[in-house]
Amino acid sequence: MAASFVEEPEAGPRSKRAAILTAAVDCFGETGFEATKWSTVAERVGIGQTALYHYFESKTHCLLTIMRLELQRSHDKFTEATAGVDDPVDALRSAVGAAYDVSDQEVLQMRILHNHMDLLSGTRKSKREEAERVAARQLVQVVERDWTNLLVRGMSQGAFPLRDAQLLGASVLGLIVSVWRWYRPSGPTPLSEISDLIEDACVRVVAM
C-alpha cells in the first residue's frame, strides 16, 4: 500500500518551517504536547505566535506532521537497512539495529509518535489535519507490512518456523517501539546496549 502523498511546502531560504518543527519536537518531547503552549514554540523559533499559522494551522496540525515525518523516516531506515540482505536472520538484526540508530532529536520524535498514536484513529475536522492523519495512518500500515513481509520471507526460506507472520510482526514491532516510552539519552543504559538486547530478543522470538 502506498501512503497518501502530502505535498511538502516549499522550503525557501526564509522559511521557518524546519525550525518550527525542531522547536516543537523539543517542546513536545520534553514537556509534553498538552503542557506545551503554542506560543512557547514561537518563542523558541524567535517569531510571533501569529507567524506560526503561516506554516501550521494548529498545534495539533504540527503534531500530526511530526508523527507523519517520523513514520516516513522509520520506513526509509528499514528499507535502507534490509536492502540487499539475503539472509533473513541478518535482515532482522539489521532492521532492529536500524530502529535504534537514532539521534537524540529522533528519540524525542519517536517518543512523541508513540505517545500519541491514538490521535490517528479519529477523523479530524480540519482538512489539513485530516490529510496528515490519513497519511500517517497509512504509513503505520506500511511499516507493519514491512515487518510482516520480512518474516514471511524468512518463513518461506525455512529460516523461521511457520506462524502467523502478521501477529508475530506486530509483536516484534511492539517490543522495539516500547523502548521509546521509557528510554532517556541521559539515563544510565546506553542505547547501543538496549539495541543489542532487543535485537537478540527479537531473533529468539521469531526463530524459536
C-alpha positions in Angstrom: 0.0 0.0 0.0 1.4 3.4 -0.9 0.8 6.1 1.7 -1.2 9.2 0.8 1.0 11.9 -0.6 1.2 15.1 1.5 2.7 17.9 -0.6 5.5 19.5 1.4 5.6 23.3 1.3 8.4 25.0 -0.5 11.3 25.4 2.0 12.8 28.7 0.8 15.8 30.3 2.5 13.5 32.4 4.7 11.1 29.5 5.6 10.8 28.9 9.3 9.0 25.5 8.9 12.0 23.3 9.8 12.9 25.5 12.8 9.3 25.3 14.0 9.2 21.5 13.7 12.5 21.2 15.6 11.3 23.5 18.3 8.0 21.7 18.6 9.8 18.3 18.8 11.9 19.7 21.7 8.9 21.1 23.5 6.5 18.2 22.9 9.2 15.7 23.8 10.5 17.3 26.9 7.3 19.0 28.4 4.5 17.0 26.7 2.1 18.0 24.0 -0.7 19.1 26.2 1.6 21.1 28.5 3.3 22.9 25.7 1.9 26.3 24.8 1.9 27.1 21.1 3.4 30.5 22.0 6.4 28.7 23.6 7.2 27.1 20.2 7.1 30.6 18.6 9.4 32.0 21.3 12.0 29.3 20.7 12.0 30.0 17.0 12.1 33.7 17.5 8.9 34.6 15.7 5.5 35.9 16.7 2.7 33.4 17.5 0.6 34.5 14.6 3.5 33.7 12.2 3.1 30.0 13.2 -0.2 29.9 11.4 1.5 30.6 8.1 3.0 27.1 8.4 0.6 25.1 10.7 -3.0 25.9 11.4 -2.9 24.5 14.9 -0.6 22.8 17.4 -2.3 19.5 16.5 -1.6 20.0 12.9 2.1 20.4 13.8 2.0 17.3 16.0 0.4 15.2 13.2 3.1 16.4 10.8 5.8 15.4 13.2 4.2 12.0 13.5 3.9 11.5 9.8 7.5 12.6 9.1 8.8 10.2 11.8 6.9 7.3 10.4 8.3 8.0 6.9 11.8 8.2 8.4 11.3 4.9 10.2 10.1 3.2 6.9 13.1 4.7 5.0 15.6 3.4 7.6 14.0 -0.1 7.5 14.2 -0.1 3.7 17.8 1.0 3.7 18.9 -1.4 6.4 17.3 -4.5 4.8 18.0 -3.8 1.1 20.3 -6.5 -0.4 20.5 -8.5 2.9 19.6 -12.0 1.7 19.8 -13.9 5.0 16.5 -13.4 6.9 18.2 -13.5 10.3 20.8 -10.9 9.2 18.0 -8.8 7.8 16.0 -9.0 11.0 19.1 -8.0 13.0 19.8 -5.2 10.6 16.2 -3.9 10.8 16.3 -3.9 14.6 19.6 -2.2 14.7 18.5 0.5 12.3 15.5 1.2 14.5 17.9 2.2 17.3 20.3 4.1 15.1 18.9 7.5 16.0 19.9 10.9 17.2 18.7 12.4 20.5 16.3 14.5 18.4 14.9 11.4 16.7 14.5 9.8 20.2 12.1 12.6 21.0 10.3 12.2 17.7 9.8 8.5 18.4 8.5 9.3 21.9 6.1 11.8 20.6 4.8 9.4 17.9 4.1 6.5 20.2 2.6 8.7 23.0 0.0 10.0 20.5 -0.8 7.0 18.3 -4.5 7.3 19.4 -4.7 10.6 17.6 -4.6 8.7 14.3 -7.8 6.8 14.9 -10.3 9.6 14.8 -11.2 11.8 11.8 -10.2 15.4 12.1 -12.5 18.3 11.1 -9.7 20.3 9.6 -8.7 19.3 6.0 -5.0 19.8 6.6 -5.0 17.9 9.9 -7.0 15.1 8.3 -4.6 14.9 5.4 -1.7 14.5 7.8 -3.6 12.0 9.9 -4.6 9.8 6.9 -1.0 9.9 5.6 0.4 8.9 9.0 -2.2 6.2 9.4 -1.3 4.7 6.1 2.4 4.9 6.9 1.7 2.9 10.1 0.2 0.2 7.8 3.3 0.4 5.5 5.7 -0.1 8.5 3.7 -3.0 9.8 3.7 -4.5 6.3 7.5 -4.1 6.1 8.0 -6.2 9.2 5.4 -8.8 8.2 7.0 -9.2 4.8 10.4 -9.7 6.3 9.1 -12.5 8.5 7.2 -14.1 5.6 10.4 -14.1 3.6 12.2 -15.8 6.4 9.5 -18.4 6.8 9.4 -19.1 3.1 13.2 -19.8 3.2 12.9 -22.1 6.2 14.9 -19.7 8.5 11.8 -19.1 10.7 9.1 -21.5 11.9 5.8 -21.1 10.1 3.5 -19.0 12.2 1.1 -16.1 11.9 3.5 -13.6 10.3 1.2 -10.6 10.8 0.7 -11.3 14.5 4.4 -12.0 15.0 5.5 -8.9 13.1 3.2 -6.8 15.3 4.6 -8.4 18.4 8.2 -7.7 17.3 7.5 -4.2 16.3 5.7 -3.6 19.6 8.7 -4.8 21.5 11.0 -2.5 19.6 8.9 0.7 20.0 8.1 0.1 23.6 11.6 1.4 24.4 10.7 4.9 23.5 8.3 5.3 26.3 11.0 5.0 29.0 14.4 5.4 27.3 16.2 8.7 28.0 19.5 9.6 26.5 20.7 10.9 29.9 19.8 7.6 31.5 22.3 5.0 32.8 21.9 2.5 30.0 23.4 3.4 26.6 21.1 2.9 23.6 23.6 0.5 22.0 23.2 -1.9 24.9 19.5 -1.7 24.6 19.7 -2.3 20.9 21.8 -5.4 21.4 19.3 -6.8 24.0 16.2 -6.2 21.9 17.9 -7.5 18.7 18.7 -10.8 20.5 15.2 -11.0 21.9 13.6 -10.4 18.5 15.7 -13.2 16.9 14.8 -15.6 19.7 11.1 -14.8 19.5 11.0 -15.1 15.7 13.3 -18.1 15.3 12.4 -20.3 18.3 
